[in-house]
């Protein structure tokens, strides 16, 4: 594991940028990457594990964002 990684807050926009960076680097979409990764076609190098982790955060943050938008609409 990279010892230089330290926990920090990351917003949805930054998660999106991080995913786009991997997409440009490897030449396919995050959805296609994740399909290949889950099928075991890409191995388990550190960068692919990070990409998969970032995608997981992206997916799990979407319901929270939706809830917050709904809550704001009700309040407004």
Backbone as CSV, one residue per row, in Angstrom:
resi,resn,N_x,N_y,N_z,CA_x,CA_y,CA_z,C_x,C_y,C_z
1,UNK,0.842,-1.186,0.000,0.000,0.000,0.000,0.881,1.241,0.000
2,UNK,0.417,2.253,-0.677,1.152,3.506,-0.756,1.082,4.218,0.594
3,UNK,2.219,4.416,1.226,2.269,5.036,2.549,2.031,6.540,2.503
4,UNK,2.011,7.122,1.313,1.789,8.560,1.175,0.307,8.922,1.142
5,UNK,-0.564,7.924,1.054,-1.994,8.203,1.017,-2.493,8.510,2.415
6,UNK,-3.195,9.625,2.530,-3.776,10.021,3.808,-5.258,10.275,3.591
7,UNK,-6.096,9.883,4.537,-7.537,10.133,4.390,-7.823,11.622,4.255
8,UNK,-8.769,11.949,3.376,-9.206,13.329,3.209,-10.592,13.322,2.604
9,UNK,-11.296,14.415,2.773,-12.626,14.538,2.191,-12.504,14.802,0.693
10,UNK,-13.372,14.144,-0.060,-13.402,14.311,-1.505,-14.847,14.536,-1.904
11,UNK,-15.109,15.585,-2.669,-16.483,15.828,-3.088,-16.807,15.085,-4.386
12,UNK,-18.084,15.098,-4.743,-18.564,14.361,-5.906,-17.868,14.818,-7.185
13,UNK,-17.645,16.103,-7.319,-16.976,16.640,-8.513,-15.566,16.096,-8.629
14,UNK,-14.864,16.028,-7.511,-13.497,15.495,-7.550,-13.495,14.007,-7.867
15,UNK,-14.454,13.263,-7.328,-14.564,11.836,-7.665,-14.747,11.667,-9.175
16,UNK,-15.596,12.504,-9.751,-15.842,12.448,-11.193,-14.559,12.725,-11.965
17,UNK,-13.819,13.735,-11.547,-12.546,14.062,-12.218,-11.551,12.907,-12.108
18,UNK,-11.505,12.277,-10.954,-10.583,11.155,-10.749,-10.937,9.994,-11.686
19,UNK,-12.226,9.711,-11.818,-12.654,8.644,-12.722,-12.314,8.990,-14.169
20,UNK,-12.532,10.229,-14.546,-12.213,10.668,-15.911,-10.729,10.539,-16.208
21,UNK,-9.892,10.799,-15.219,-8.437,10.666,-15.392,-8.067,9.218,-15.727
22,UNK,-8.654,8.277,-14.998,-8.395,6.857,-15.291,-8.929,6.475,-16.670
23,UNK,-10.090,7.005,-17.028,-10.669,6.690,-18.336,-9.758,7.158,-19.462
24,UNK,-9.224,8.360,-19.332,-8.294,8.874,-20.353,-7.021,8.028,-20.393
25,UNK,-6.511,7.678,-19.244,-5.255,6.926,-19.172,-5.384,5.545,-19.802
26,UNK,-6.501,4.857,-19.536,-6.634,3.471,-19.995,-7.511,3.313,-21.235
27,UNK,-8.200,4.367,-21.650,-8.918,4.334,-22.912,-10.269,3.652,-22.907
28,UNK,-10.844,3.439,-21.755,-12.222,2.948,-21.725,-12.967,3.511,-20.523
29,UNK,-14.293,3.416,-20.594,-15.130,4.007,-19.557,-14.969,3.281,-18.228
30,UNK,-15.357,3.968,-17.174,-15.297,3.362,-15.846,-16.232,2.166,-15.773
31,UNK,-17.385,2.246,-16.423,-18.324,1.119,-16.413,-17.693,-0.102,-17.078
32,UNK,-17.061,0.104,-18.236,-16.383,-1.003,-18.920,-15.223,-1.531,-18.073
33,UNK,-14.448,-0.614,-17.493,-13.358,-1.034,-16.610,-13.898,-1.923,-15.497
34,UNK,-14.952,-1.476,-14.827,-15.463,-2.201,-13.674,-16.000,-3.576,-14.071
35,UNK,-16.615,-3.652,-15.236,-17.088,-4.938,-15.755,-15.896,-5.886,-15.926
36,UNK,-14.844,-5.408,-16.554,-13.643,-6.234,-16.767,-12.973,-6.579,-15.440
37,UNK,-12.899,-5.615,-14.558,-12.265,-5.814,-13.247,-13.019,-6.876,-12.446
38,UNK,-14.342,-6.765,-12.407,-15.149,-7.744,-11.670,-15.085,-9.138,-12.283
39,UNK,-14.888,-9.205,-13.595,-14.761,-10.493,-14.267,-13.363,-11.096,-14.088
40,UNK,-12.475,-10.363,-13.423,-11.122,-10.854,-13.182,-10.202,-10.772,-14.385
41,UNK,-10.555,-9.939,-15.357,-9.771,-9.836,-16.590,-8.617,-8.843,-16.504
42,UNK,-8.562,-8.058,-15.428,-7.542,-7.008,-15.349,-6.503,-7.234,-14.261
43,UNK,-6.655,-8.238,-13.475,-5.707,-8.453,-12.390,-6.008,-7.560,-11.209
44,UNK,-5.030,-7.469,-10.331,-5.272,-6.710,-9.093,-4.154,-5.719,-8.796
45,UNK,-3.709,-5.034,-9.849,-2.660,-4.047,-9.573,-3.239,-2.899,-8.741
46,UNK,-2.377,-2.203,-8.069,-2.779,-1.163,-7.115,-3.627,-0.066,-7.756
47,UNK,-3.285,0.318,-8.966,-4.020,1.392,-9.631,-5.452,0.959,-9.972
48,UNK,-5.631,-0.291,-10.403,-6.972,-0.786,-10.695,-7.796,-0.905,-9.421
49,UNK,-7.181,-1.304,-8.337,-7.905,-1.370,-7.067,-8.339,0.026,-6.625
50,UNK,-7.491,1.022,-6.848,-7.842,2.398,-6.510,-9.004,2.878,-7.380
51,UNK,-8.939,2.596,-8.677,-10.004,2.985,-9.594,-11.327,2.353,-9.154
52,UNK,-11.304,1.086,-8.837,-12.512,0.387,-8.382,-13.033,1.010,-7.081
53,UNK,-12.138,1.369,-6.179,-12.535,1.995,-4.921,-13.160,3.357,-5.127
54,UNK,-12.584,4.137,-6.014,-13.132,5.464,-6.323,-14.514,5.317,-6.950
55,UNK,-14.662,4.344,-7.832,-15.968,4.108,-8.452,-17.001,3.692,-7.399
56,UNK,-16.589,2.873,-6.458,-17.477,2.476,-5.371,-17.940,3.711,-4.577
57,UNK,-17.010,4.591,-4.256,-17.377,5.831,-3.550,-18.340,6.672,-4.372
58,UNK,-18.073,6.760,-5.662,-18.938,7.505,-6.570,-20.357,6.948,-6.534
59,UNK,-20.468,5.626,-6.673,-21.792,4.996,-6.694,-22.522,5.138,-5.364
60,UNK,-21.805,4.977,-4.275,-22.460,5.055,-2.968,-22.800,6.484,-2.576
61,UNK,-22.151,7.466,-3.164,-22.471,8.857,-2.842,-23.676,9.360,-3.633
62,UNK,-24.036,8.682,-4.705,-25.157,9.136,-5.534,-26.483,9.162,-4.762
63,UNK,-26.844,8.119,-3.996,-28.101,8.205,-3.232,-28.100,9.342,-2.209
64,UNK,-26.960,9.606,-1.618,-26.856,10.703,-0.653,-27.097,12.032,-1.357
65,UNK,-26.502,12.209,-2.513,-26.697,13.451,-3.282,-28.159,13.616,-3.677
66,UNK,-28.801,12.522,-4.105,-30.209,12.576,-4.491,-31.067,12.971,-3.291
67,UNK,-30.803,12.367,-2.151,-31.544,12.686,-0.941,-31.372,14.149,-0.571
68,UNK,-30.159,14.645,-0.663,-29.884,16.044,-0.304,-30.620,16.997,-1.247
69,UNK,-30.675,16.665,-2.535,-31.397,17.520,-3.482,-32.886,17.521,-3.166
70,UNK,-33.438,16.356,-2.841,-34.863,16.268,-2.497,-35.154,17.051,-1.222
71,UNK,-34.280,16.897,-0.236,-34.447,17.594,1.034,-34.398,19.121,0.834
72,UNK,-33.479,19.577,-0.006,-33.349,21.005,-0.290,-34.586,21.522,-1.027
73,UNK,-35.135,20.715,-1.920,-36.334,21.131,-2.673,-37.533,21.272,-1.745
74,UNK,-37.643,20.376,-0.778,-38.753,20.442,0.185,-38.596,21.657,1.081
75,UNK,-37.370,21.947,1.477,-37.098,23.074,2.385,-37.296,24.416,1.689
76,UNK,-37.069,24.419,0.367,-37.086,25.681,-0.375,-38.384,26.123,-0.815
